[in-house]
Amino acid sequence: MDKLITISEAGDLLGVSNTSLRRWEKSGKLVPERTAGNQRRYRLSQIDPSLARSAEVDRVTLAYARVSSHDQKDDLERQKQVLELYCASQGWTFDLISDLGSGMNYHKKGLKQLLDRIIDGKVSRLVITHKDRLLRFGAELVFAICEANHVEVVILNRGEDATFEEDLAKDVLEIITVFSARLYGSRSHKNVKLLQSIKDAVDTHQTASDP
């Protein structure tokens, strides 16, 4: 008897995400049956390994680079060069996405594009130089999304990012700037004084940390 399996079981057998299977259904590439409760069921005889191989051809590697501010553009270019050289050396077909913005900002254009393509089943691999280049906090959530969509994550340097303290200070300063502006007004004397005090403290800390 031809066994019926769920969409998750079919995805595991083919090595693709549920999103990909739904897209295949819409295109007529792999159409499941429906139960009385309207649940998708696939026959084992439908699970053709060649479907997964053809799907892999359409999936690409995404390389992602990010810095927090405009004065770090040189670092952004360095990240891009490292990612491009690594992906090319592996023989991967890849697209490079970059962002200029806080690691605490979840609404960056590049990050949104990256997540949309992963969820859409169009990505086979994500490459970053450091985990913190993705997000300051919450990178594990993106990694979980990658795992659910069968996307391999490659982190070139698993040690601490050399610019961690500098970027974190900039991110915190950005948050304080927004909230203090809401509390006191962006041009108020109290707000300007507060921000200057914070900047002085950050500069002092960075000077003390320099060898």
N, C-alpha and C positions, 0 to 999 in steps of 0.2 A: 504494500500500500504506500502511496506517495504521501509522506508525512508533511503536515502543515506546520510552519514555524512562524514566530512573531517577527516584527520588523527589527527588533534588537538582535535577535538570533541571526536573522539574515544579514544584518550589518556586520556582525562579528565574523560570520563565515566569509564574507566578501572583503572585510577589512575597510569598510567605508562607514560614514556616519548615517544616522537616520535622516538627516537633512538631504543627503545625496540620494537616498532611496526615494524620498518623497519627490525630489526633482526628477528622478528617472521615471517615476510613475506619471508625472505630468507630461513628460516628453514621449511616453509610450515605450521607453526602453526596457522597463521591468515593471509590469502591472500586477499587483497582488489581488487576491480574492478578498472579499469582505465577509465578516461574520454577521450574525443577526444584530449584534451590538455595534456594527460598523467599524470593527477593528480589522486592521490589515493582517492578512495571513499569506505567507509565501510557500509554495510547494518546493520541496527539496530539488525536484527536477528542474526548477527555474534557476537555481543558483549556479550560474555558469562562471567559472573563474575568469574567463575572457572578459566578462563585464568589468571586473575589478581592474584587470590590466589596462583596458581601454580608458577607464576612469583616471588611472594614475597619469596617463599621458596628458590629461587636461589640468592636472594639479601642479602648482609651482611652489618654489621656495620663496618665502618672504624674508628679507633682511630688514631689520628695524633699528634705526639710530635716533637718539634724542639727547638734547641738552636743555638746560633750564632757561638760559637767557642769551641775548644777542652777543654779549661779550665772550661767549663760549663757542662762537662759530668755527674757530680753528679746530676745537675739539670735535665738533660735529663732522667736519670734513675728514678728520683723522679716523673717526668711527666708520664713516662711509667707505674710506679706502680699505680699511681692515676687513670689513664685511665683503666688499666687492672682490678683493684678492682671495679671501678664504672660499667664497662660493664658487668663484671661477676655478680655483685649484681643485675643487671637488667635482667639477664638471656639471654643476647644477644649473638648470635654467631658473633664474631668480629675478624678482622685482625688488627694488630698494625703496623703502618708505622711511621718511624722516619727519621729526617733529621738533619744534622749538617752543618749549613751554614747560611748566612745572611738572615734576613727577607726581604731584598730588592732584593734578588736573585730569579728570577722567573724560573730558570732552574735547580733547585735541583731535584735529582733523585726521591726522595720520593714524592715530590709535583707533579711531572709529572705523576707518577704512580697513585696517588690519583685522579687526574683530568681525566686520561684515563679511570679509572674504573667507575667513576661517569658518564662520557659521554657515556660509553658503557652500561649503564643501570644495572650495577651489584651491586649498593650500595643503601641501604635503609636509611642509617643514617651515619652522620659524627659527631664524638665526639672529642672535643679539650678542653684543660684546660683553655686557654684564647684566645681571638680573635687574638692577636698579635703573637701567636705561629704559626698561619697559614701563614700570611704575615704581614710585618710591615705596608705597604700601599697597598691597593688593595684587602683586605679580602672580601670586599663587592661584588667584581666581582665574586669571588669564590662562595659566598653565592647565588648570582643570578644564577650561573650555577647549583648549588644544587637545587634551587627552580624550575628551568626549567626541571630538571630531577626527580622531586618528591623525593628529598633527604632531610630528616629532619636534621637540624643542632642543635647539643646540645653543649652549651658552659658551662662548669662546674662553672667557676668563671667569672662573667660579670664585676667585678671590675677591677681596673688597675692592670696590671701584676707587681709584685714586682720587676722584673728585667728590666722593661721598659727602664729606663734611661741608664742602663749599656748596654743593647743590642743595643739601638739606637746609643749610642756613638761608639760602635764597628762597626755598620753598616756604619755610616758616615765615620769613619776612613778607612774602607775598600774601600769605593768609592774614597776618597781622595788619598789613596795609589795607586790605579789603574791609576787615571788621572795624578797624579804627576809623576809617573813612565813614562808615555807616553810623558809628557812634557819635563822632565829633564833627563830621564834614571834612571833605578832602583837603580844604585849604585852611582849616582852623589852626590857630597857633598851638593849641594843645595837641592836635594830631601831628603837626610838623615836628614839634618837640619830642613826642613819643617815638616817632619813626627815626629821628636823628639819633636818639639814645640807643635804639636797637641796632642801627647801622654801626655806630661806634663800638658797641659791644661785640658785634660780629667781626668787625675789622681787627679789634684787639685780640679776639680768640684766634683768628686766622694767622695774625702776625706771630703770636706765641707758638702756634703749631708748626710754622715754617722752620726747617732746619737751619 
